[in-house]
Amino acid sequence: MKSRLSLLPPGALTAGAVSFTVFAWASAFVSIRSAGSAYSPGALALGRLLTASVVLITLLLVRRVGLPPRGAWRGILISGLVWFCGYTVALNWGERLVDAGTAALLVNTGPILMALLAARLLGEALPPRLLAGMGVSFVGAVVVGLSMSGGGGSTSVLGVVLCLLAAVAYASGVVAQKPALSFGTPLQITAYSCLTGAVACLPFAGQLVAEVPEAPLSATLNMVYLGVVPTALAFIAWTYALARMPAGKLGSTTYAVPAVVVLLSWVFLGEVPAWLTLLGGVLCLAGVAVARSRPRAAARAAA
């Protein structure tokens, strides 16, 4: 298997890593919505990160990978606290108040902030097509917000705010993680960021211990799935891609997540967002198409 993978061009491996991450993270929104009925936000975050930590530590031991170099620890600590811990708790809480599709649409405003932060802090370029795509997707996110505000419920407004806070944490964590990849491997950065997030969530240990015996098996299995696939495996794939392409450009690919979430939540949860929310989702996806497109001359040169 390893030899076959080595024959693939690096671009194909990167594209495969991005595609796997998109589908894994899309499934996470549905699993969070399902498990959130039995687990509180903090307990679910801790259970997810502990499960992921077990998988990642096992991979570290099998591959005999040591500690990351000193230069990587700043990015590891920031991404662990802000992204793995803060994002996970905020999203878990937000999904108790809004449906999975709407949460995905709101969280995926994060790449807009991500691209701006990467340009400011990492010196990455902001091509016109990327800016145009972000603008279209931002309009889509605004449409989603308008569809939620029309419901008139305070819980929906709080859910929107929490999902937007998760988007800010997501963007900040990615930008902090990018420089760390210059010093450590994707597995190292992912594993120790996850361990940092798990330690930060330890204050919720009492809630987790109390809720596990009362939770149905399906909710606990969803929590375990969240730790193994969308966290451990998908974050390794993400950091692999992040080490090989600009943060802003990679972030724009996650605008495809909401479309997958809407489909999965419809099939497994019976949740269908309002038509105005779906319109916002279409705009978000249109922004992806614009951001990922290249001028014809550049495309010919690449070919």
C-alpha positions, 0 to 999 in steps of 0.5 A: 500500500505504501509503495502504491501511495508513493507512486501517486503525485503529491497533488493527488495525495493532498487532494485526497487528504482534503476530500477525506477531511471535508467528508469526515468533518461533515459527518461530525456535525451530524454525530454532534447533533445526535450525541448532544441529546445525551451529553452536555457540551463540555462532557462531549468535547472531553470524551471526543478528545480523550478518544482521539488522544488514545488513537493518536498516542497509539500512532505515535508509539507505533511509529516511534515518533518523539516530542515535537521540536521547541519551535512547534510548541507555540502553535501546538498550545494555541491550536490545542486551547483555541481550536481543539478545546474552544471550538469543540465546546462552542460547537457542541453547545451551538448544535443544541440550539440550531440544526446540523446544517445551519451550524455547518453553514455558520461555522464555515464562515471561518475560512474568510477570517482564516484567509485574512489572518493568514495574509496578515500574520503569515504573509500569504497572498490574497488573489482576486478570485479568492477574495471574490469567492470569500465575498460570495460565501460571506453573503451566503453566511449572512443569508443563513443568519437572516433565516435564523433571525426570522425565527424570533427565538432567543435560543436560535440567536444564541446558537448562531452566536456560538457557531460564529464563535466556533468559526473564530476559534477554528480560523485562529487555530488553523493560522496558529498551527500553520507555522508549527508545521515547519518544525514538526510532522502532521502527526506530531502537531495533531497529536499534541494539539489534541492532548492539549485540548483534552487537558484543557477540557478536564474540568468537564470530567465530572460531567462526563463520568456522570453522563456516561452511565445514563447515555444511550449506546448510540450517543456513546458510539457517536462520541467515540466516532467523533474522536476516531474519524473527524478528530484523530484521522481527519486532523492528520489529513488536514495538517498533511494538506496544510503543510503543502498549501496556503492556509487561506486556500485550504480553508476555502475548500471547507465551504463544501462541508455544509452541502454534505452536512445538509444531505447527511442530516436530512438522511439520518436526522430528518432535519431539513433547513428552511429554503432561505438557509439552503439558499445561503448554502448554495451561495457558500458553495458558489464561493468555493467554486470561485475561490478554487478556480484559476485563470485560464492562462494559469490553468494552461501553464499548470497543464 
